[in-house]
C-alpha cells in the first residue's frame, strides 16, 4: 500500500472511530455513496458552512442569502438542460456486468473489476438525476427530481430578489444545501457521494464587465481556501478547455486540491453567461431584464458562479490536518485543525476523578468556558495521557486541566495540541 492510500485509510478509520463520519445505513450493510455525520463531523461541517456564510454573505453588502426547496417544478430541469444533458457516459462489462463511468477508466479496454479485456460495448449516456413523483398520482405530470445542484434554486429566485430588494448591480445570491447525483461510481470516501452539500453563489453582472467580476471571485476563492487553512501550494487552478467546459460556460477554472487520492477538483468557478436567465425567460415567459438605475439601459444580467462542495472542503481540511509525529519515542496521530474549525476547542478535565474538590472546580471552569465558546468538552475518561491522545485525534487545540495547584492559586494547566507544551494560566484568562 503506498503512503497516500495508507493516509486515506487512516483518515477514514479515524473519522469512523472518533465519531466524525460513518457509512450511511451501515447497520443494514450500507448504502453506497451516502454518509452519516456523527457529533464531531456535524460540528466540523457546520463550522465550514458557517465560515462560508460569514465570509461570502454576512461580511458583504452585495449578497442575498436564499434557501430554496429541494423539490422543484420539473420545468426547471427541462429549461436548464439537465433532463437532456446532465449525463455521464456509462459502460457495462459483458463478463461481470459491472457498470462503470467510461471517462474515469484507467484503461478503456480493460474491466477494473474482473480484469477481462474487450468486454465493454458502446458507452451510453446515463442521466444522474434522481427521479421521483410528487403527490399521489404517478404519471408524467407529477415527475420531479432531487436537485442535482443548488444553482437552479437561486436562478428561480432572481426575480423575487429584484422585486423585494431592488439591488444594485453587481449583486449575488448565495445558497447552501443538499444536492443529489446518482453517480455511477461513488468513491473515495465523501469525495464523490450521491448525496452531498453545495455552497453556491450566482453573481449577477453587467455583461460588459464579466471579466472584472470573474477576477474578483477568483481572488475570493483563494481567500476561502486560506480561511480553511489549506496550504496554497496544495491548491491549483486548472483553466478548463472549451471542449471540457459545460455547455453553458464561456470560461471555467477548476480549483484542484492535492488530496491523498491525488489532485482532484475541490470547487469550480464558471462564467455562465445569461444561459440560465434566458432559459427561464423562454420557458416561464417572464421578463428577466435588469434596468440600470436612473437609465433606460436594460439587459439580462450575466452570471459568475463560484460553486463550492462542502464534503470536498471537509475532506481537504481533514487531509491537510491529519498529522503523525513522535513524542518521546511514541507515535502520535493528531488533527492539526485550524482553531476556528475544530469541533472541540477546549477539553476540560480534573487531573484525577476521585477528588471531589478537583471535580467540582473543574466543573465550574467547564461551565464558564462552555457558556463562552460552546465547543467545549468534558473529558475525565482514563488517565491524563490517554485523554490528551484522544483529544489530539479529534483536533482539540487546548486541554485545560484542573489540578491541586488550581485549588491554591486559581491557575490551570493548558496543554497545547501541536507542541504538546504545557503552560500555567490563571482561570480568568483562559
Ligand atoms: P466532478 O467532475 O468531480 O464530477 P463536477 O464538475 O461535476 O465534479 P460541479 O457540477 O461543478 O462538479 O459541482 C460543483 C461542486 O460540487 C464540485 O466542485 C464539488 O465540490 C461538488 N460536487 C459535485 N459532485 C459531487 C459529488 N458527487 N460528491 C461530492 N461533491 C460533489
Boltz pocket constraint, residues with backbone or C-beta under 6 A from the ligand:
constraints:
  - pocket:
      binder: B
      contacts: [[A, 181], [A, 183], [A, 190], [A, 191], [A, 192], [A, 193], [A, 194], [A, 195], [A, 196], [A, 197], [A, 198], [A, 265], [A, 266], [A, 267], [A, 268], [A, 307], [A, 308], [A, 309], [A, 310], [A, 311], [A, 312]]
      max_distance: 6.0
